[in-house]
């Protein structure tokens, strides 16, 4: 077959569209070669992909570690802020989370005062009073007290009076007067203190607690004479039924801040007139024990149990005496108490016959 004839057959087969490509072998190998190259590329890329995956895990671990460090740092900062706040930003964060805490508000005020920023401290107190819940009366009273202290130390007479008037309108009057009394005593403003005591004794003339507080303030200022004058004023204004309680409680103040001997005398006078007042005997003995006058306490109990009182009262006295001897006495002194108890029981049984 001639070359021309072969060429024509090829042309016919191709042109007829049989879908058959004459030069199949080279194309077949080219296809396989392409697939092989792609496969090689995939094999070459596989280590890279594994490397990327490993790198991502490493990065994730590193990011997680950094996040944990960040959170730990935040927690440490919050702990530091809560335990030792240093500036206004710290306190703003604290009062935001604890708006009813007078303790934090007052520390915030103190922070400003340490920086000699009196106006900012004053503004902080007023801000606290506007934010603290109205039901938190004690918390508000604490802030009012701090504000009164601030005005007493750094304000003027006018600013102090204005703050006092506002405090009296917003709180229980007695509590505010007592707080101011303590403020004057602490700052040694004796003239203002005595004027206030006169006002308190007039305004609260029926209050046993008011007299006792005023007397305590005088004792702490080493003005024992004026403290004892308060007792006389109290006895002239209080009803007779309150006199024993007033004298007994005053005696306890006298013992701790004044003269122990005077206190003992007061109790002895009361017990001479009211020997069956077991509550007074108990206060007296407790006072003597607290002052380490054990022999006097023992003697008082011995005198108390000689009386012919009701069994319930006597039981209370004997129990107190037994406790005293058990702690401070000897086996002989304990036996003495038992002897007194047995004698009392025999007497009761004899009377029943």
Secondary structure, 3 states (H helix, E strand, C coil): CCHHHHHHHHHHHHHCCCCCCCCHHHHHHHHHHHHHHHHHHHHHHHHHHHHHHHHHHHHHHHHHHHHHHHHHHHHHHHHHHHHHCCCHHHHHHHHHHCCCCHHHHHHHHHHHHHCCCHHHHHHHHHHHHHHCCCCCHHHHHHHHHHHHHHHHHHCCHHHHHHHHHHHHHHCCHHHHHHHHHHHHHHCCCHHHHHHHHHHHHHHCCCCHHHHHHHHHHHHHCCCHHHHHHHHHHHHHHCCHHHHHHHHHHHHHHHHHHCCHHHHHHHHHHHHHHCCCCHHHHHHHHHHHHHCCCHHHHHHHHHHHHHCCCCHHHHHHHHHHHHHHHHHHCCHHHHHHHHHHHHHHHHHHHHHHC
